[in-house]
């Protein structure tokens, strides 16, 4: 009933399985890269927050110093 169409389906299945494994490995590497980039982004955001807090504190101290100078005049 089944006709031989000349295609070696076992080889086709093996090739598809190998391609799927390769895609799986590539996707895993891409996920690792994405996670690394997200961690770097988070680190940069934390650094920006820290620098912003330092700048805010420095500005507050500067304003207090100016107030003290005008109070002494």
DSSP file (Angstrom, degrees, kcal/mol; ACC not computed):
  #  RESIDUE AA STRUCTURE BP1 BP2  ACC     N-H-->O    O-->H-N    N-H-->O    O-->H-N    TCO  KAPPA ALPHA  PHI   PSI    X-CA   Y-CA   Z-CA
    1    1 A X              0   0    0      0, 0.0     2,-0.4     0, 0.0     0, 0.0   0.000 360.0 360.0 360.0 -43.4    0.0    0.0    0.0
    2    2 A X        -     0   0    0      1,-0.0     2,-0.3     2,-0.0     0, 0.0  -0.636 360.0-143.3 -79.7 132.2    2.8    2.5    0.9
    3    3 A X        -     0   0    0     -2,-0.4     2,-0.8     1,-0.0    -1,-0.0  -0.704  15.6-117.6 -94.6 147.8    4.8    3.5   -2.2
    4    4 A X        -     0   0    0     -2,-0.3    -1,-0.0     1,-0.1    -2,-0.0  -0.756  29.2-176.4 -82.4 110.8    8.5    4.1   -2.1
    5    5 A X        -     0   0    0     -2,-0.8    -1,-0.1     2,-0.2     3,-0.1   0.375  47.1-109.6 -92.3   5.6    8.8    7.8   -3.0
    6    6 A X  S    S+     0   0    0      1,-0.3     2,-0.5    -3,-0.0    -2,-0.1   0.460  80.0 124.9  84.5   0.4   12.6    7.6   -3.0
    7    7 A X        -     0   0    0      1,-0.0     2,-1.3     4,-0.0    -1,-0.3  -0.809  58.8-140.9 -97.4 130.7   12.9    9.7    0.2
    8    8 A X     >  -     0   0    0     -2,-0.5     4,-2.0     1,-0.2     3,-0.4  -0.734  20.8-175.1 -87.8  94.3   14.9    8.3    3.1
    9    9 A X  H  > S+     0   0    0     -2,-1.3     4,-2.6     1,-0.2    -1,-0.2   0.777  78.7  60.5 -66.5 -26.8   12.6    9.5    5.8
   10   10 A X  H  > S+     0   0    0      2,-0.2     4,-2.3     1,-0.2    -1,-0.2   0.927 107.3  45.6 -65.4 -42.8   14.9    8.2    8.5
   11   11 A X  H  > S+     0   0    0     -3,-0.4     4,-2.7     2,-0.2    -2,-0.2   0.895 112.3  51.7 -65.5 -39.7   17.7   10.6    7.2
   12   12 A X  H  X S+     0   0    0     -4,-2.0     4,-2.6     2,-0.2     5,-0.2   0.931 110.8  47.9 -61.3 -45.1   15.2   13.4    7.0
   13   13 A X  H  X S+     0   0    0     -4,-2.6     4,-2.3     1,-0.2    -2,-0.2   0.897 111.9  49.7 -63.6 -40.7   14.1   12.9   10.6
   14   14 A X  H  X S+     0   0    0     -4,-2.3     4,-2.4     2,-0.2    -1,-0.2   0.920 111.4  49.2 -63.7 -43.7   17.8   12.7   11.7
   15   15 A X  H  X S+     0   0    0     -4,-2.7     4,-2.6     2,-0.2    -2,-0.2   0.924 112.1  47.9 -62.6 -44.6   18.5   16.0    9.9
   16   16 A X  H  X S+     0   0    0     -4,-2.6     4,-2.4     1,-0.2    -1,-0.2   0.886 111.3  51.1 -63.7 -37.8   15.5   17.7   11.4
   17   17 A X  H  X S+     0   0    0     -4,-2.3     4,-2.1    -5,-0.2    -1,-0.2   0.913 110.6  48.6 -65.3 -41.5   16.5   16.5   14.8
   18   18 A X  H  X S+     0   0    0     -4,-2.4     4,-2.3     2,-0.2    -2,-0.2   0.907 111.8  49.2 -64.3 -41.9   20.0   17.8   14.4
   19   19 A X  H  X S+     0   0    0     -4,-2.6     4,-2.7     1,-0.2    -2,-0.2   0.906 110.0  51.6 -63.6 -40.6   18.7   21.2   13.2
   20   20 A X  H  X S+     0   0    0     -4,-2.4     4,-2.2     2,-0.2    -1,-0.2   0.894 110.1  49.1 -63.2 -39.7   16.4   21.3   16.2
   21   21 A X  H  X S+     0   0    0     -4,-2.1     4,-2.4     2,-0.2    -1,-0.2   0.903 111.1  50.1 -64.9 -41.2   19.3   20.6   18.6
   22   22 A X  H  X S+     0   0    0     -4,-2.3     4,-2.6     2,-0.2    -2,-0.2   0.924 111.5  47.7 -64.0 -43.5   21.4   23.3   16.9
   23   23 A X  H  X S+     0   0    0     -4,-2.7     4,-2.9     1,-0.2     5,-0.2   0.886 110.1  53.6 -63.3 -38.3   18.5   25.8   17.2
   24   24 A X  H  X S+     0   0    0     -4,-2.2     4,-2.2    -5,-0.2    -1,-0.2   0.926 110.6  46.0 -61.7 -44.9   18.1   24.8   20.8
   25   25 A X  H  X S+     0   0    0     -4,-2.4     4,-2.4     2,-0.2    -2,-0.2   0.919 113.8  48.6 -64.0 -44.0   21.8   25.5   21.5
   26   26 A X  H  X S+     0   0    0     -4,-2.6     4,-2.6     1,-0.2    -2,-0.2   0.914 111.7  49.3 -63.6 -42.6   21.7   28.8   19.7
   27   27 A X  H  X S+     0   0    0     -4,-2.9     4,-2.5     2,-0.2    -1,-0.2   0.888 109.9  51.9 -62.9 -38.9   18.6   29.9   21.5
   28   28 A X  H  X S+     0   0    0     -4,-2.2     4,-2.1     2,-0.2    -2,-0.2   0.925 110.8  47.4 -63.6 -43.6   20.2   28.9   24.8
   29   29 A X  H  X S+     0   0    0     -4,-2.4     4,-2.4     1,-0.2    -2,-0.2   0.906 111.7  51.2 -63.0 -41.1   23.3   31.0   24.0
   30   30 A X  H  X S+     0   0    0     -4,-2.6     4,-2.7     1,-0.2    -2,-0.2   0.897 108.7  51.0 -63.8 -39.6   21.0   33.9   23.0
   31   31 A X  H  X S+     0   0    0     -4,-2.5     4,-2.6     2,-0.2    -1,-0.2   0.894 109.2  50.8 -64.2 -39.1   19.1   33.7   26.3
   32   32 A X  H  X S+     0   0    0     -4,-2.1     4,-2.3     2,-0.2    -2,-0.2   0.922 111.5  48.3 -62.9 -43.4   22.4   33.8   28.1
   33   33 A X  H  X S+     0   0    0     -4,-2.4     4,-2.5     2,-0.2    -2,-0.2   0.915 111.6  49.5 -62.8 -43.3   23.4   36.9   26.2
   34   34 A X  H  X S+     0   0    0     -4,-2.7     4,-2.5     1,-0.2    -2,-0.2   0.923 111.2  49.2 -62.8 -44.0   20.1   38.5   26.8
   35   35 A X  H  X S+     0   0    0     -4,-2.6     4,-2.3     2,-0.2    -1,-0.2   0.904 110.7  50.7 -61.8 -40.8   20.4   37.8   30.6
   36   36 A X  H  X S+     0   0    0     -4,-2.3     4,-2.4     1,-0.2    -1,-0.2   0.924 111.3  48.1 -62.6 -43.8   23.9   39.2   30.6
   37   37 A X  H  X S+     0   0    0     -4,-2.5     4,-2.6     1,-0.2    -2,-0.2   0.883 110.4  51.7 -64.9 -38.1   22.7   42.4   28.9
   38   38 A X  H  X S+     0   0    0     -4,-2.5     4,-2.5     2,-0.2    -1,-0.2   0.892 110.0  49.1 -65.3 -38.8   19.8   42.7   31.3
   39   39 A X  H  X S+     0   0    0     -4,-2.3     4,-2.5     2,-0.2    -2,-0.2   0.922 111.8  48.8 -65.3 -43.6   22.2   42.4   34.3
   40   40 A X  H  X S+     0   0    0     -4,-2.4     4,-2.6     2,-0.2    -2,-0.2   0.920 111.5  49.7 -61.4 -43.4   24.5   45.0   32.7
   41   41 A X  H  X S+     0   0    0     -4,-2.6     4,-2.6     1,-0.2    -2,-0.2   0.917 111.0  49.5 -60.5 -44.2   21.5   47.3   32.2
   42   42 A X  H  X S+     0   0    0     -4,-2.5     4,-2.4     1,-0.2    -1,-0.2   0.903 110.7  50.0 -62.6 -41.2   20.4   46.8   35.7
   43   43 A X  H  X S+     0   0    0     -4,-2.5     4,-2.2     2,-0.2    -2,-0.2   0.903 111.0  49.3 -63.3 -41.2   23.9   47.6   37.0
   44   44 A X  H  X S+     0   0    0     -4,-2.6     4,-2.5     2,-0.2    -2,-0.2   0.911 110.6  50.1 -65.1 -41.3   24.0   50.8   34.9
   45   45 A X  H  X S+     0   0    0     -4,-2.6     4,-2.5     1,-0.2    -2,-0.2   0.907 110.2  50.4 -63.3 -40.5   20.6   51.9   36.2
   46   46 A X  H  X S+     0   0    0     -4,-2.4     4,-2.4     2,-0.2    -1,-0.2   0.894 110.4  49.8 -63.7 -38.9   21.8   51.3   39.8
   47   47 A X  H  X S+     0   0    0     -4,-2.2     4,-2.8     2,-0.2    -2,-0.2   0.908 110.3  50.2 -65.3 -41.8   24.9   53.4   39.0
   48   48 A X  H  X S+     0   0    0     -4,-2.5     4,-2.6     2,-0.2    -2,-0.2   0.915 111.0  49.2 -62.4 -42.4   22.7   56.2   37.6
   49   49 A X  H  X S+     0   0    0     -4,-2.5     4,-2.4     2,-0.2    -2,-0.2   0.916 111.8  48.9 -61.9 -42.9   20.5   56.1   40.7
   50   50 A X  H  X S+     0   0    0     -4,-2.4     4,-2.3     2,-0.2    -2,-0.2   0.930 113.0  46.4 -63.3 -45.5   23.6   56.2   43.0
   51   51 A X  H  X S+     0   0    0     -4,-2.8     4,-2.5     1,-0.2    -1,-0.2   0.886 111.4  52.7 -65.5 -37.5   25.1   59.1   41.1
   52   52 A X  H  X S+     0   0    0     -4,-2.6     4,-2.5    -5,-0.2    -1,-0.2   0.905 109.4  48.9 -62.1 -41.9   21.7   60.9   41.1
   53   53 A X  H  X S+     0   0    0     -4,-2.4     4,-2.5     2,-0.2    -2,-0.2   0.901 111.3  49.6 -65.3 -41.0   21.5   60.5   44.9
   54   54 A X  H  X S+     0   0    0     -4,-2.3     4,-2.6     2,-0.2    -2,-0.2   0.916 111.9  48.6 -62.9 -42.7   25.0   61.8   45.3
   55   55 A X  H  X S+     0   0    0     -4,-2.5     4,-2.6     2,-0.2    -2,-0.2   0.916 111.2  49.7 -63.8 -43.4   24.2   64.8   43.1
   56   56 A X  H  X S+     0   0    0     -4,-2.5     4,-2.4     2,-0.2    -2,-0.2   0.925 112.4  47.7 -60.3 -45.1   21.0   65.5   45.0
   57   57 A X  H  X S+     0   0    0     -4,-2.5     4,-2.5     1,-0.2    -2,-0.2   0.907 111.7  50.1 -63.3 -42.1   22.9   65.3   48.3
   58   58 A X  H  X S+     0   0    0     -4,-2.6     4,-2.3     1,-0.2    -2,-0.2   0.901 110.8  49.4 -64.2 -40.1   25.6   67.6   47.0
   59   59 A X  H  X S+     0   0    0     -4,-2.6     4,-2.5     2,-0.2    -2,-0.2   0.903 110.6  50.2 -65.2 -41.0   23.0   70.1   45.8
   60   60 A X  H  X S+     0   0    0     -4,-2.4     4,-2.4     2,-0.2    -2,-0.2   0.923 111.3  48.5 -62.1 -43.9   21.3   70.0   49.2
   61   61 A X  H  X S+     0   0    0     -4,-2.5     4,-2.5     1,-0.2    -2,-0.2   0.899 110.8  51.4 -63.4 -39.8   24.6   70.6   50.9
   62   62 A X  H  X S+     0   0    0     -4,-2.3     4,-2.3     2,-0.2    -2,-0.2   0.914 110.0  49.0 -63.1 -43.0   25.3   73.5   48.6
   63   63 A X  H  X S+     0   0    0     -4,-2.5     4,-2.3     2,-0.2    -2,-0.2   0.905 111.3  49.7 -64.1 -40.6   22.0   75.1   49.3
   64   64 A X  H  X S+     0   0    0     -4,-2.4     4,-2.5     2,-0.2    -2,-0.2   0.914 109.9  51.3 -63.7 -42.0   22.5   74.7   53.0
   65   65 A X  H  X S+     0   0    0     -4,-2.5     4,-2.2     1,-0.2    -2,-0.2   0.910 110.6  48.4 -61.7 -41.8   26.0   76.3   52.7
   66   66 A X  H  X S+     0   0    0     -4,-2.3     4,-2.4     2,-0.2    -1,-0.2   0.896 110.7  50.9 -65.6 -39.6   24.5   79.3   50.8
   67   67 A X  H  X S+     0   0    0     -4,-2.3     4,-2.2     1,-0.2    -2,-0.2   0.915 110.5  49.2 -63.2 -41.8   21.8   79.7   53.4
   68   68 A X  H  X S+     0   0    0     -4,-2.5     4,-1.6     2,-0.2    -2,-0.2   0.891 109.9  51.9 -64.2 -39.0   24.4   79.7   56.2
   69   69 A X  H  X S+     0   0    0     -4,-2.2     4,-0.7     1,-0.2    -2,-0.2   0.913 112.2  45.0 -65.3 -41.3   26.4   82.3   54.3
   70   70 A X  H  < S+     0   0    0     -4,-2.4     3,-0.4     1,-0.2    -1,-0.2   0.845 109.9  55.6 -72.3 -31.6   23.5   84.6   53.9
   71   71 A X  H  < S+     0   0    0     -4,-2.2    -1,-0.2     1,-0.2    -2,-0.2   0.833 106.1  52.3 -66.8 -31.1   22.4   84.1   57.5
   72   72 A X  H  <        0   0    0     -4,-1.6    -1,-0.2     1,-0.2    -2,-0.2   0.682 360.0 360.0 -79.2 -16.3   25.9   85.2   58.6
   73   73 A X     <        0   0    0     -4,-0.7    -1,-0.2    -3,-0.4    -2,-0.2   0.489 360.0 360.0 -79.0 360.0   25.8   88.5   56.5
